[in-house]
Amino acid sequence: MLLWVKESKLNLVTVDFSLNSPGICVWQSDTNEYHFISYIKAGSGTKAEQKRQEEISTFSDVTLVHQPDWKSSVGDYSKNEFAKIKRYIQTADDIINLILGITGTEEDYHIAFEGTSYGSKMGTNNMIDMAAGAAILKEQMINRLEVKNLLTVAPTTIKKHAGKGNMNKLALWVAFLNNIVESPELAKTSLFKYCVNEIGDEVKKVPKPFDDLVDAWFLNHYLLQQLGENLPD
């Protein structure tokens, strides 16, 4: 399936960006393995979700890190534009350091972000804040990493890759559990096995941070496919 990677060394990093729960998927051609990163706000989700977060944080292919307490560390960021920017810069620095801790190199990166879903109900101010945070992360990635491609992919494109462009979170979750794209690399991951065996498809809502990680993974697989199809013979 991924024979072309033997001729190229690549680090594919895909980001489902949000302020409180960015989900990142990293794939390396030299190991042919996935690694998942969740940079999540402490206390996110129900107690059951937090227990699951603690469980997956022990997996070798998952890095789950709780964000600092921004209100105590930089002031009331909701009312202070300067503090907001400091938060975004620190978030970008932390995420890039986590990525480097996995790849061990600053070279050969292809990076993609999931685009904003304008049908979401986050509100204009939150959308502006999220765009600002994502822009600072992209800028720091360009400055600190050798970025060969930096893309933004529409949510509908990612959903079409998983099945249909109008899929909701639960439908995307089921497609992930069924490994709809038949990825042997995904099937080997501890995260995938945990999702199938410990959570399953009977949930009414995809728990945090699995929803973000699923989006990041489908985007990663989409990017991997696109790169493979466009490499020269």
C-alpha positions as CSV (number, residue, x, y, z in Angstrom):
1,M,0.0,0.0,0.0
2,L,2.7,2.5,1.0
3,L,5.6,1.1,-1.1
4,W,6.5,4.5,-2.4
5,V,7.7,5.7,1.0
6,K,10.8,3.5,0.8
7,E,12.1,6.1,-1.7
8,S,11.3,9.1,0.4
9,K,11.8,10.2,4.0
10,L,8.7,12.0,5.2
11,N,7.1,13.3,8.3
12,L,3.4,13.8,7.8
13,V,1.7,16.0,10.5
14,T,-2.0,16.7,10.4
15,V,-3.8,19.0,12.8
16,D,-7.4,19.2,13.9
17,F,-6.9,22.6,15.6
18,S,-8.9,24.0,18.5
19,L,-8.0,26.1,21.5
20,N,-9.0,23.5,24.1
21,S,-8.3,20.2,22.5
22,P,-6.0,20.2,19.4
23,G,-5.6,16.7,18.0
24,I,-2.5,15.9,16.0
25,C,-1.6,12.8,14.0
26,V,2.1,12.1,13.0
27,W,3.2,9.5,10.5
28,Q,6.8,8.8,9.7
29,S,7.9,7.0,6.6
30,D,11.0,5.5,8.1
31,T,9.0,3.7,10.8
32,N,5.7,3.4,8.8
33,E,3.9,4.1,12.1
34,Y,1.3,6.5,13.4
35,H,1.6,8.6,16.6
36,F,-1.3,10.6,18.1
37,I,-1.0,13.8,20.2
38,S,-3.7,15.4,22.3
39,Y,-2.9,18.8,23.8
40,I,-6.0,19.0,25.9
41,K,-7.3,21.4,28.5
42,A,-7.3,19.8,31.9
43,G,-10.7,18.7,33.1
44,S,-12.2,18.4,29.6
45,G,-15.0,16.0,29.3
46,T,-16.9,13.9,31.8
47,K,-15.2,11.9,34.6
48,A,-15.6,8.8,32.4
49,E,-13.9,10.7,29.5
50,Q,-11.1,11.9,31.8
51,K,-10.5,8.3,32.9
52,R,-10.2,7.2,29.3
53,Q,-7.8,10.1,28.7
54,E,-5.6,8.8,31.5
55,E,-5.7,5.3,30.1
56,I,-4.6,6.2,26.6
57,S,-1.9,8.5,27.9
58,T,0.1,5.4,28.8
59,F,0.1,4.1,25.2
60,S,3.4,4.1,23.3
61,D,1.7,5.6,20.3
62,V,-0.2,8.3,22.2
63,T,1.1,11.5,23.7
64,L,-1.6,13.2,25.9
65,V,-0.5,16.5,27.6
66,H,-2.7,18.8,29.6
67,Q,-2.5,22.4,28.8
68,P,-1.4,24.9,31.5
69,D,-4.0,26.7,33.5
70,W,-4.1,29.7,31.2
71,K,-6.2,31.8,33.6
72,S,-3.8,31.5,36.4
73,S,-0.6,31.6,34.2
74,V,-1.4,34.5,31.9
75,G,-4.4,36.2,33.4
76,D,-8.0,36.3,32.2
77,Y,-7.3,35.6,28.5
78,S,-10.9,36.1,27.6
79,K,-10.6,39.8,28.4
80,N,-6.9,40.4,27.5
81,E,-5.8,40.3,23.9
82,F,-2.1,40.3,24.9
83,A,-2.6,37.3,27.1
84,K,-4.5,35.5,24.3
85,I,-1.5,35.9,22.0
86,K,0.9,34.7,24.7
87,R,-1.3,31.6,25.1
88,Y,-1.3,30.9,21.3
89,I,2.5,31.3,21.2
90,Q,3.0,29.0,24.2
91,T,0.5,26.5,22.7
92,A,2.4,26.5,19.4
93,D,5.7,26.1,21.1
94,D,4.4,23.1,23.2
95,I,2.9,21.3,20.2
96,I,6.0,21.7,18.1
97,N,8.2,20.4,20.9
98,L,5.9,17.4,21.3
99,I,6.2,16.7,17.5
100,L,9.9,17.0,17.7
101,G,10.0,14.6,20.6
102,I,8.3,12.0,18.4
103,T,10.2,12.5,15.1
104,G,13.6,13.5,16.5
105,T,14.2,15.7,13.4
106,E,13.4,19.2,12.1
107,E,13.6,18.0,8.4
108,D,11.2,16.8,5.8
109,Y,7.7,17.8,7.0
110,H,4.4,17.8,5.1
111,I,1.8,19.5,7.3
112,A,-2.0,19.9,6.9
113,F,-4.7,21.6,9.0
114,E,-8.3,20.8,8.9
115,G,-10.1,23.9,7.7
116,T,-12.8,25.7,9.7
117,S,-16.3,24.4,9.5
118,Y,-18.4,27.5,9.0
119,G,-21.5,25.6,9.8
120,S,-20.3,25.1,13.4
121,K,-21.9,27.0,16.3
122,M,-18.8,28.3,18.0
123,G,-19.6,32.0,17.4
124,T,-17.7,34.7,15.5
125,N,-15.3,35.6,18.3
126,N,-14.4,32.0,19.1
127,M,-13.8,31.4,15.4
128,I,-11.5,34.5,15.2
129,D,-9.6,33.3,18.2
130,M,-9.2,29.8,16.8
131,A,-8.0,31.2,13.4
132,A,-5.5,33.3,15.3
133,G,-4.2,30.4,17.3
134,A,-3.9,28.2,14.2
135,A,-2.1,31.0,12.3
136,I,0.5,31.3,15.0
137,L,1.1,27.6,15.1
138,K,1.5,27.5,11.3
139,E,4.0,30.4,11.5
140,Q,6.1,28.8,14.2
141,M,6.1,25.5,12.3
142,I,7.4,27.2,9.2
143,N,10.1,28.9,11.3
144,R,11.2,25.9,13.3
145,L,10.7,23.0,10.9
146,E,11.7,22.2,7.3
147,V,8.2,22.4,5.9
148,K,7.9,21.2,2.3
149,N,4.1,21.5,2.1
150,L,1.6,23.4,4.3
151,L,-2.0,22.7,3.4
152,T,-5.5,23.5,4.6
153,V,-8.1,20.8,3.8
154,A,-11.8,21.4,3.9
155,P,-13.8,19.3,6.4
156,T,-16.0,18.0,3.6
157,T,-12.9,16.7,1.7
158,I,-11.9,14.7,4.8
159,K,-15.4,13.3,5.2
160,K,-15.6,12.3,1.6
161,H,-12.3,10.4,2.1
162,A,-14.0,8.6,4.9
163,G,-17.2,8.0,3.0
164,K,-19.5,10.9,2.5
165,G,-19.1,14.7,2.6
166,N,-22.0,15.2,5.0
167,M,-20.9,12.7,7.7
168,N,-21.4,13.9,11.3
169,K,-18.9,13.1,14.1
170,L,-20.6,9.9,15.0
171,A,-20.6,8.6,11.4
172,L,-16.9,9.5,11.1
173,W,-16.3,7.6,14.4
174,V,-18.0,4.5,13.1
175,A,-16.0,4.7,9.8
176,F,-12.8,4.9,11.9
177,L,-13.8,1.9,14.1
178,N,-14.5,0.0,10.9
179,N,-11.2,1.1,9.4
180,I,-13.1,2.0,6.3
181,V,-10.0,2.8,4.3
182,E,-8.4,-0.5,5.3
183,S,-5.2,0.9,6.7
184,P,-3.0,-1.9,8.2
185,E,-0.9,0.8,9.9
186,L,-3.9,2.1,11.8
187,A,-5.0,-1.4,12.8
188,K,-1.7,-1.9,14.5
189,T,-2.0,1.1,16.8
190,S,-2.9,0.8,20.5
191,L,-5.3,3.8,20.1
192,F,-7.3,2.0,17.4
193,K,-7.5,-1.2,19.3
194,Y,-8.7,0.7,22.4
195,C,-11.4,2.5,20.5
196,V,-12.7,-0.7,19.1
197,N,-12.5,-2.9,22.2
198,E,-13.2,-0.4,25.0
199,I,-15.5,2.3,23.5
200,G,-17.2,0.9,20.4
201,D,-20.0,2.3,18.3
202,E,-22.8,2.5,20.8
203,V,-21.9,5.9,22.1
204,K,-24.2,8.9,21.6
205,K,-21.3,11.3,21.5
206,V,-17.7,10.7,20.6
207,P,-15.7,11.2,23.8
208,K,-12.8,13.7,24.1
209,P,-10.2,13.7,22.7
210,F,-11.1,10.8,20.4
211,D,-13.2,13.0,18.1
212,D,-10.2,15.3,17.5
213,L,-7.8,12.5,17.0
214,V,-10.1,10.7,14.5
215,D,-10.3,13.9,12.4
216,A,-6.6,14.3,12.5
217,W,-6.0,10.6,11.5
218,F,-8.4,10.7,8.5
219,L,-6.7,13.9,7.3
220,N,-3.3,12.2,7.7
221,H,-4.4,9.3,5.6
222,Y,-5.9,11.6,3.0
223,L,-2.6,13.5,2.8
224,L,-0.6,10.4,2.6
225,Q,-2.7,9.2,-0.3
226,Q,-2.4,12.5,-2.1
227,L,1.4,12.6,-1.7
228,G,1.7,9.0,-2.9
229,E,-0.4,9.7,-6.1
230,N,1.7,12.8,-6.9
231,L,5.2,11.5,-6.4
232,P,7.1,11.0,-9.7
233,D,7.7,7.5,-11.0
